[in-house]
């Protein structure tokens, strides 16, 4: 599953976490999380779940698709 535009937007505009801080909190490398956010690596359900729990956001936010896609 690919990281969605909404996850990338949320990381850019909706959080005080840096990619490195979030990566550490969910137990992955900064490089891996960056690749997921940029669509170069697949987003696993487990990673999406861990991100949603850590950030206190609904899992659906991570999977929302832009209506034009």
Backbone as a ProteinNet text record, in pm:
[ID]
protein_1_A
[PRIMARY]
XXXXXXXXXXXXXXXXXXXXXXXXXXXXXXXXXXXXXXXXXXXXXXXXXXXXXXXXXXXXXXXXXXXXX
[TERTIARY]
84.7	0	89	58.2	139.4	97.5	194.2	161	74.9	-20.2	-112.2	-67.1	-123.8	-95.7	-132.5	-239.1	-281.7	-178.7	-110.2	-5.1	110.3	148.8	257.4	218.3	95.7	47	40.9	-5.4	-15.4	122.5	220.2	356.1	411.4	375.3	427	355.7	226.7	146.9	71.6	54.6	-35.7	27.6	159.8	223.7	349.6	385	509.9	622.6	590.9	692	779.7	908.5	994.5	988.4	1033.2	1036.3	1123.6	1236.4	1325.4	1262.9	1191.7	1125.8	1017.4	937.2	830.9	889.2	991.4	1055.1	1104.2	1170.9	1220.9	1105.9	998.3	883.9	814.6	814.1	745.5	841.6	971.5	1067.6	1118.2	1126.2	1184.2	1291.4	1371.2	1473.7	1411.3	1479.3	1433	1429.3	1528.4	1534.5	1415.7	1379.7	1266.2	1136.1	1114.5	990.3	983.1	1093.1	1095.1	1059.5	1113.7	1082.6	934.6	876	733	650.1	683.6	608.7	616.5	730.4	749.6	708.7	647.1	593.9	697.2	817.3	922.6	925.2	861.2	847	700.1	652.5	512	482.8	363.4	315.8	245.9	300.1	236.6	126.7	34.1	-71.2	-10.7	87.2	148.6	210.5	283.3	343.2	235.8	132.8	23	-43.7	-65.5	-126.3	-37.9	91.9	183.8	190.8	189.6	190.6	62.9	-51	-178	-183.7	-134.6	-134.1	-40.7	78	176.7	130.5	69.3	29.6	-109.4	-182.2	-316.1	-415.6	-396.4	-488	-558	-671.6	-745.9	-669	-668.9	-600.9	-650.2	-776.6	-833.1	-762.9	-710.2	-639.5	-520.9	-454	-336.8	-375.2	-492.5	-534.6	-625.9	-664.9	-753.6	-686.9	-764.2	-715.8	-774	-696.2	-746.2	-855.8	-962.9	-1077.9	-1041.7	-934.8	-897.6	-813.7	-770.9	-686	-769.8
-117.4	0	123.4	220.3	340.6	443.2	521.7	635	729.7	786.5	873.5	1017.8	1095.6	1238.9	1301.4	1251.6	1310.2	1287.6	1173.9	1150.9	1247.8	1263.7	1356.8	1499.2	1538.7	1671.6	1687.9	1585.4	1592.7	1610.5	1537.7	1551.3	1691	1748.8	1881	1993.5	1976.5	2088.3	2062.9	1937.8	1911.5	1855.8	1862.5	1801.6	1877	1863.3	1919.8	1816.7	1693.3	1589.4	1615.4	1591.7	1582.6	1436.9	1411.4	1273.7	1189.3	1243.4	1169.1	1137.6	1233.6	1211.2	1104.4	1113.5	1015	877.3	871.9	743.6	675.9	752	697	647.9	727	691.5	563.5	536.7	417.1	303	324.8	215.5	184.1	283.8	264.3	371.4	353.3	453.8	576.6	689.4	812.2	793.5	725.5	703.4	621.1	517.6	433.5	513	585.8	662.4	767.6	832.1	930.9	866.7	748.6	677.5	640.9	601.6	569	694.3	803.7	927.9	976.6	955.1	1000.6	897.6	786.9	687.8	596.4	591.8	507	369	355.9	228.2	211.6	88.5	67.5	98.9	145.3	169.4	43.6	-18.9	-138	-96.9	-187	-158.7	-134.3	-214.5	-201.3	-62.9	-13.1	118.6	226.4	213.3	310.3	312.2	195.1	185.3	250.8	222.7	280	432.4	482.6	627.8	688.7	627.9	684.1	684.3	580	574.7	679.3	689.1	783.7	927.7	958	1095.3	1129	1027.7	1050.8	1090.4	1032.7	1061.1	933.1	947.3	832.6	765.8	634.9	560	599.6	636.2	674.7	796.5	884.5	1003	961.5	856.5	810	751.2	692.9	624.5	705.8	825	905.4	937.5	934.1	966.3	1098.5	1173.3	1297.4	1259.7	1334.1	1302.8	1301.5	1367.4	1372.4	1254.3	1170.5	1057.3	941.7
0	0	0	-81.9	-91	12.7	55.1	141.4	60.8	124.6	53.5	58.1	-32	-34.1	100.2	161.2	288	398.8	399.6	499.6	475.3	350.8	318.6	357.5	325.2	362.3	512.8	582.5	727.9	789.9	739.5	792.2	764.3	651.8	615.2	689.4	718.5	769	898.2	938.4	1048.3	1174.4	1184.1	1299.9	1339.1	1465.2	1513.5	1508	1467.3	1455.1	1333.2	1347.9	1230.1	1184.3	1064.4	1015.1	1107.2	1149.7	1239.4	1374	1430.3	1559.8	1548.4	1443.1	1425.4	1397.4	1315	1285	1412.8	1497.3	1623.7	1711.1	1715.9	1800.2	1754.7	1623.8	1573	1541.8	1565.5	1554.8	1415.3	1329.2	1196.3	1174.3	1071.3	1043	977.8	991.6	927.3	776.8	723.2	578.7	530.3	606.7	566.9	571.3	679.5	689.7	580	550.8	443.3	309.9	284.9	160.2	152.8	265.2	268.9	241	307.3	290	145.5	81.6	-55.8	-161	-116.4	-209.4	-272.2	-216.6	-272.2	-208.4	-94.2	-23.3	12.6	20.4	54.8	201.2	225.7	361.1	409.2	512.1	567.5	665.1	686.4	783.5	921.4	957.4	1090.1	1108.9	1008	1018.4	1024.1	941.5	943.5	1080.9	1137.1	1270.5	1376.2	1369.9	1468.2	1456.3	1333.1	1311.6	1368	1338.5	1386.1	1538.3	1600.7	1747.3	1806.1	1751.6	1804.1	1787.4	1674.5	1645.9	1697.9	1744	1795.2	1686.9	1567.6	1457	1415.1	1352.7	1304.9	1191.6	1190.2	1085.2	946.6	934.9	805.1	746.1	830.1	780.3	694.5	733.5	660.7	525.5	517.3	395.2	305.3	346.2	262.1	130.2	25.7	-107.6	-151.8	-223.4	-281.9	-381.5	-384.6	-469.9	-618.5	-656.1	-797.9	-841.1	-747.7	-783.9	-833.3
[MASK]
+++++++++++++++++++++++++++++++++++++++++++++++++++++++++++++++++++++

